Amino acid sequence: MSVKLFLMLTVISMTASATADKNVTTHKKEIIQKQIEKQMAREKKYAKEQRFYQGDEYDLKSKEIDPETLKDIKPIEPDYEHTNDWGAADNE
């Protein structure tokens, strides 16, 4: 009787152990799958950013400035004689 009980308990414990291992394996696979999905999202974001920074898809010629139009603009000279009336920049 005790041999049968021992065998039954052994079979039950082995089945429980196999089920637990299967659950752990399934859980690890789920974690790995989530990590893979996160990394794929990062790679997609990186590819999109690289496409933007390379500028291959953008036509920026309409935003270029003609150097001939800049000739009419007077350069702004700094006013070195300026004093700050409020005293915030005084070194006294």
C-alpha positions in Angstrom: 0.0 0.0 0.0 2.7 2.4 0.9 4.6 1.7 -2.4 1.5 2.6 -4.4 1.1 5.7 -2.4 4.7 6.6 -2.9 4.4 6.0 -6.6 1.3 8.1 -6.8 2.9 11.0 -4.9 6.0 10.7 -7.1 3.9 10.9 -10.3 1.9 13.8 -8.9 5.0 15.7 -7.8 6.6 15.1 -11.2 3.5 16.3 -13.0 3.3 19.4 -10.8 7.0 20.1 -11.3 6.6 19.8 -15.1 3.6 22.1 -15.0 5.5 24.6 -12.9 8.4 24.4 -15.3 6.0 24.9 -18.2 4.5 28.0 -16.5 7.9 29.4 -15.8 8.9 28.8 -19.4 5.7 30.5 -20.6 6.3 33.4 -18.3 9.9 33.8 -19.5 8.7 33.7 -23.1 6.1 36.4 -22.4 8.8 38.6 -20.9 11.1 38.0 -23.8 8.4 38.8 -26.3 7.6 42.1 -24.5 11.3 43.0 -24.5 11.5 42.2 -28.2 8.4 44.4 -28.9 9.9 47.3 -26.9 13.2 47.0 -28.8 11.4 46.9 -32.1 9.5 50.1 -31.2 12.8 51.7 -30.3 14.3 50.7 -33.6 11.3 52.0 -35.5 11.6 55.3 -33.7 15.3 55.5 -34.4 14.8 54.8 -38.1 12.1 57.5 -38.2 14.5 60.0 -36.5 17.3 59.1 -38.8 15.1 59.6 -41.9 14.3 63.1 -40.5 17.8 64.0 -39.7 19.1 62.9 -43.1 16.5 65.1 -44.8 16.1 62.9 -47.8 12.4 63.2 -47.9 12.2 67.0 -47.4 12.4 69.7 -50.0 14.0 72.7 -48.2 14.8 74.7 -51.4 11.8 76.9 -50.9 13.2 78.0 -47.5 16.6 79.0 -48.8 17.5 82.7 -48.7 18.9 84.4 -51.8 22.2 86.0 -50.9 21.4 88.9 -53.3 18.5 90.0 -51.1 20.8 90.3 -48.1 22.9 93.1 -49.7 20.1 95.7 -49.0 20.1 95.0 -45.2 22.4 97.2 -43.1 24.5 95.4 -40.5 23.7 96.3 -36.9 26.7 97.8 -35.2 26.9 97.2 -31.4 26.6 100.3 -29.3 29.6 100.2 -27.0 28.8 103.6 -25.5 25.5 102.3 -24.0 25.2 102.5 -20.2 22.5 100.7 -18.2 20.5 103.4 -16.4 19.1 100.9 -13.9 22.4 100.0 -12.5 21.9 96.3 -12.8 25.2 95.9 -14.7 27.2 98.4 -12.6 30.3 97.0 -11.1 30.3 99.6 -8.2 
